[in-house]
C-alpha cells in the first residue's frame, strides 16, 4: 500500500494552512475574551458552519460509514430528522437565556440558578467528557493514516495531536471557528466525490440490487426491549443527547457568544442542524456504497475494523491526489472537534475554577497564559487517550457510552435551572448521586446504553425537585442581565 508523494503533498499543504490560520488569528488575541469568544464579532454563517464541524467530527466521517458498512445498516439513520426538535428547543428557550445572562461559561448560568455546587459539577463533567472525546476522535484519523500508509498507529496519534494543539494554543476560538469552517468544506467535498466515484463504478441498479440482497437498507428495528438497540430507543436517545449537546456542552454553547446578537446565534444553530441531516444521510450512504463496491470487487484482505474501511478504499481506489484530499478531510473532521474541546475545556477551567475561586486578583494576560498552558495539557492528554483507544471496534457505540457516563444528569440539572426556583446544594448533589445510581444499575443489568441518558437525566431532574421540596423552595427572579454584549 503506497500513499504516494502527491497525496503526502496534499496532506502537508492542508496541515500548513491550518497552522497559518492559527498564526494569523493569534495576532488579534488581546485577552481571554478574544481567546474564548473572539470578542463576539464573528459572522453567524461562519459560526453555524463551525458548529456543524464540531458536531460532525471524524465520528461521522468514519464512524457512520463503518456502521452502515457493518451489521447496523441504516438503523441509526432514524435519528437524523429528530434534530429539528433540538434546534427548536435550543433557539426558543435555551440560547436566548444564556445570552441574557451574559456568561462566557454556561456553567456560570447554572450557578445563578442552582448555586456553585451545580456549577462545579457541570464544569467537571464537561472536562471529563472533553478529554475522553479528544482521545477517541484523535484515534480515528490516526487509524485512517496508519491504514493507508502502514505507519505506526501510536506515531500517527502523536503527530496529529501535536499539530492540532499548536494552532489551537496560538489562535484561540477564532482559529478554531475558521479552521472548522474550512474543514467542513473539505470533508463534505471529499465525501461527495467519494460517493459519486463509487456510484459511477457500480451503477445505481447494481447498488440497489446488492443492497437489497444483503438487507443493507434496513432502517427500522421494531420493539421496545430495553436490553437491545431499537428504533424507539434511538429516537429517545437522540432527543435527550442532542438537546444536552447543544444546551449544556461548552464547546457548542460557547459559539453562541461569538456572534453579534441572539438572532444571529439562533441562525447559527439552524444552519448547523439543517445541514447535518443531509450530511448524516450522505455518510451512511457512503458506508452502504462501500459494501456494494467490495461485493462487486472482492478484496483479499479488507481491514478488520469497519471504521477503517473508508480510508482503505480511499488509498487503494481513488486517484492520486484525490486520495490525499479525502484523508486530509478525515483529519479535518477530527480536528474540528478536538480543537473545540481544547479551547472550551480551557475556558471552563479559567472561568469556572481559576477566576471563580481565586482569592488573588490577577491580570487578564495571566489568565490568557494559563488558558494556553491548559490547551497544551489537553493536547498531551488527548494523545495518551488516543493511544489507549487503539483496540476500539465500533467508535460510534463507544462514543455513545462515553457520553452517557461522563454527562449523566447534566441535562436534568440544567432543566431545573430553567424553572426559576432556588435550589439547595444538597438537593443538587442528591439528584446527581441518584442519577448515577440509576446509571450504574442499568449498566449492571445490561440495559442498552441508548437509555442511559434518558433515564439518568429524568431521575436527576425529578430527584432534585423532590429533595428540594422536602425543605420548601421559593421563587427567584431571572438572573440579572450582567452584560448587554451578548443580546
N, C-alpha and C positions, 0 to 999 in steps of 0.2 A: 504494500500500500504506500504510494508515493504522493505526498501532498503537493509537491511541486513548487518551483521558485515563484511563479506568478501568483499562486494562492498565498504564499507567505508574504509577498509584496503587498497584496491587497489587505491582508490582516495587519501587517505592520503600519500601513498608511492609516488604517482605522484607529489603531491604538495611539498613533502620533496625533491624530486630530482630536481625540478625546483629551489627551494631556494638554494640547494647545488651548482648548476651550477652558480648561481649569486655570491655566495661567492668565488668560485674558480676563475672565470674570473675577479672578482673585484680586485684580488691581482695583476693583470697585468696592472691596470689603473695607468698611471703616470701623466696624464694631460687631457685636453679637447680633444686633438687629439685621445687619446686612448678611451675616453668615447664616442666620436661621430663617429669615423670611424675605430676604432681598429688598428690604425697606418697603414692601408692599407695592411695588411698581411694575410687576410683570404682566404681560398680556394674558388674558383669560384663555384664549385658544391655546397658547403655548403651555399654560398650566394644565389645561384639560388633557392635552396630549401626553404631558409628563405623568399625570395621574394614571392615565391608561398604561403607560410604560411600566410604572411601578406595580400596577395590578397584574399586568400580563406576566412579565418575567420569564426566565428560562423554564419555569414550571409549566408555562403554557406552551412554549415553542418546542420543548422536548417531551414534557410530561403528557400533554393532551394527545399528540400523535402516538406516544407509547401506549396510552390507554386504549385507543381505538384500534391500533395495530394488534394489541394483545387480546386478552379474553374479555375485556369490558365493552368492546364495540362502541356504540354511540350512546350507551346508557347514561353517561354523565352529562350528555348534551341537554338533557331535560332541565338542567339548572339555569341555562342561559336566559330565557325570557323573564325569569323572576327577578332579574337585576333591575327591571323597571320599578318594582316595588321599593327597592333600596334607594334608587335615585329620588323617588317621590318623598320618601320619609326624610332623607338627609336634607334635601333642599327646602322642604316645607317647615321642618321643626328643629333640626339639629344645627346645621351650618349657621343659620342666622343668629342663633343664641350664642354660639362661640364668638362670632364677630362682635356682637353687642357687649360681651364680657371683656373684649379687648385683650385676650390672652394669647401668648405665644405657645405655651404648652397647654393642651386641652385638659391635662390633669389638674391644672390650676383652677379650671372651671369646676371640677369635682370638689375641690376644697371649699369653694364658695358655698356649695350646697350641702356637702356631706362631712366636711372637716378635713383636717390634714391627714388623718389616717387613711381615708379613701384616696387622697392624692398620692400618698406613698405607695399604697397597694397597686394603684393603676400604673404608676411610673415603673415600679419594679417588674410588674407583669409585662409591660411593653419591652423593657430592656432584655428580659429573658427571651421573649418572643423574637426580638430583632436579631439577637446573637444566633439563635437557632436557625432563623430564616437565612441569614447571611451565609452560614456554613452550608446549608442544604442547596441554596441557589448557586453558590460558588462551585460546588461539586459538579453541577450539570455541564457548564461549558468546558470545564477541565476534562470531564468524561468525553465530551464531543471531540476535543482536540487530541486527547490521548487515543481515541478510537481511530481518527483519521491519519494520525502521524506515527502511532506506535510509541510515542514519548511516554515517559514515566508519569502516571496519574498524579502522584503527590507533587512532582515538579511543576506540572501544569497548574495545579491548585495554587501553589506558592507564587508563580509568576503572575497569574491572573489577579490574585489578591493584592499584590504589590501595586499593579497598575491602577486598579480601582481606588485603592487607598490614597495614592498620590494625588490624583486630580480632585478627589473629594476633600482632602485636607487643605489643598490650596484654594479651590474655587468656591467652597460652601454651597448653599442651597441653589444659587443661581447656576453654578456649574452643573449641579445635579439636574435641574429642570431643563436646561439647554441640551445637555447630553442625552437625557431621557427622551426628549422630543425627536432628536436626530436618530436615536437608536430605534424608536418606534417606526420611523420611515424606513430604516434599513431592514428591520426584520419582517415588516409587512411586505415590502418589495420582494424580499428573498422568498417568503412563503408563497406569494402569488406565482412567482416564477417557477418554484418547485412543483406546485400543483399543475400548472399549465404544461410543464415539461412531461410529467408523468402521464397526464391525460392524453397528450399528443401521442405518447408511445403506446399505451394500452387501448385507447379508444373508449368512448362512452359506453358502447354496447357491451364490451367485454368487462368494463369496470362494474356495470350493473349486474351482469350475469355471474361473475365470480363473487361479488359481494353478497348477492342473494344466496348463492350456493353455500356459502360458509356462514351465513347469518350475521354478516358484518354491519348490517343496517339496523340491528336490534336496538330499539330506542327505550322501551318501557320495561321495567321489572315490576310485575304486579305483586300485590300482597302487602302485609304490614307486620311481618316477622321482625321483631326488634333485634334479632341476632344477625340479620342479613342486610345487605345493601339493597334497598328497594327504591323505586321512583319517588314514593311518598316521602321517605326519609331524606333523599337527595334534595327535594324541594324545600323541606323544612330547614335542613342544614344550610342551604343557600341563603334563605331569607335571614336567618339568625346571624350567620357568619359574615355576610356581606354588609349588613347594617352595622355589625360590630367593626368591620374593617374600615368602612367609610366614616363611622361615627365615633369610634373610640381608639383608633390606631393613629399614633402621632405622625408616622411617615406619610399618611394620606391627608389627615386633617391639617397638618402644618401648611400644606399648599393653599388651603382656603385663605390664609392670611397674606399670601404673596400677591394677591390681586388688589385692584383699586376700590372695589365695592362688593357688597354682599350679592348683588345681582350678577356681577361678573363671576364671582366664585361659584354661584349656583350653575351658571352656564358651563363652567369648567367640569362640574360633576356630570352634567348631562352629556357633554361631549365624550367623556371617558366611558360612561356606561353604554351609550348608544353605539359607540364604536366597538366596544368589546364584544357585544353579542354576535355580530357577523364574523369578527376575527376569531372568536372561540370556535364557531362552526367551521371556519376555514382550517384550523389546526386539527380538529377531529377528522375532517375530510382528508387532510394530508395523510394521517395515520392509516385510514382505510385504503387510500390510493397506494400507499407503500405496500400494504398487504397484498393488494391485487398485483402490483408490479412484480413483487418477488414470487408470486404464484405463477406469473407468466414468464419470469426469468429466474428460474431456481438458482440460488447461490449454494455453493458447497458448505459455506460456514458463515451463517448470519451471526451477528453478535448475540451473546447470551441474554442481554438485558434489552427489553423492549424500548426503554428510554434512549438507547444508543443507536437504534435502527435508522433514525433520520440522518444523523451525521455520517453513518456508514454509507447510506445511499448517496449522500452529497458528494463525498470524496471519490466514490467509485463510479458514479454515473453522470454527474453534472459536468459541463465543460470547464476546462481550466480557467481560473479567474472568477467564474461564477461560483464555483465551489468555495473559493476563499471568501466571497461576499456572504454566502449563506453561513459559513462558520463564524464570520465576523458578526452576523446577525444573531447567532446563538449567544455569542459573547455579549452583544448589545442587550439582549433580552435579560441576561443575568445582571449585567452592570446597572441596568435601570432600576432594579430592586435593591441591590446591595448598597449602592451609593446613597439611596434614600434612607435606608435603615441606619447607615453610619451617621449621616447628618442628624437624623431625628433622635437617635439614641444619645448623641452628644447634646442636643437641645434639651432633652429630658433631664440628663444629669446636671447640666448647668442651671436650668430654670427651676427644676423641682427639688434639687438637693443643694447645690452649691449656693445659689442666690437665696433660696428659701431658708436654709438653716445656718448659713454662715453668720457668725457673730461679729466678724470683722468686715468693715466696708471695703470693697475692692474696686479698682478702676475697671472700666468696661474692657479695656485691652487685656487685662489679666484674665477675664472670663473667656475672651476670644482665644487666647493662647491655650487655656485649659480645654476649650472645645476642640481645637485642632489636635491636641495631645490625645484626647479621648477618641477622636476619629482614628488616629493611628492605632490605638489599643484595639478598637473594634476590628480593624483590618487584620491584626495579628490573631485575634480570637476566631475570626471567620476562617482563616487559613487552617487553624488547628481543627476546627469542627468539620471543615470540608474534607479533610483527610479522614476523620472518623466516620464520615458518611459513605465511604467508598463501597461498602458492601450492600448499599440500598438497592432494592429491586424496582418497586413502583414508587417514584418520588412523590407522586400526587397523593397517594394514600398516606405516606409518612408525613407529608405536609399537613394533611387534614388532622392527623393525630397530634402533631406538634401544636397546631393552632388550638385544638380542643383542650389540651393540657395547660399550655402556657397562658392562655387568655380566659380561662374558665371564670365565669361570674362577672367579668368586667362590664359586659353589656347590661347585665342586671343592675349593677351599681349605677351605671350612667343613666339608666331608665329611672331609677329612684331620684337621681339628681335633678331630673327634669320635672318632678312632681311638685316642687315648691314647698317642701316640708323640711323642718330642721331635724336632722337625724343624729342620734348618739353614736359615738365612735364604737362602742361595744356592739351595737346593732350591726354596724358595717362589718366588723371583724367576724361576728357570729354568722352573718349571711355568707361571707366568703368561705369560712370553715365548713359550713353545711353544704355549700355548693361543691367543695372538693370531696367531702364525704360521699356525696351523690356521685361525683365523677369516678372516684376510686371503686365504688360499689359496682358501677356499670362496667368498668374495665375488668374487674374481677369476675363478674358474671358473664362476660363475653358479649355484652350488648354492643351493637355496631357503633363505631366511632362517629357516625353521622348524627347520632342522637346526643352525643356528649354536650355540644354547645347549647342544644335546645333545652335539655333537662337542667343542665348546670346553671344557665342564666335565669331560667324560670325559678328554680329553687332559691337562688341568691336574691332575686327581686322580692319574692314572697317572704322569705325568711327575714330580710332586713325590715320590711314593713311590720311583720308580726312582732319581732323582737322590740322594735322601736315603739310599737303600740302598747307594750307592757307598761311603759312609763309615761305614755301620752306623748303627743307631738303638737307643735304649734306651727301655724302658717308663717312663712317668711316671704319677703318681697323678692323680686327678681334681683340677681346680682347687679351691682352698680355698673354703669357703663363707664368703665375706668379709662377708656380711650376711644375717641371717635375715629381713629385712623383705620379701624377695621370695618366700619359700617358700609 
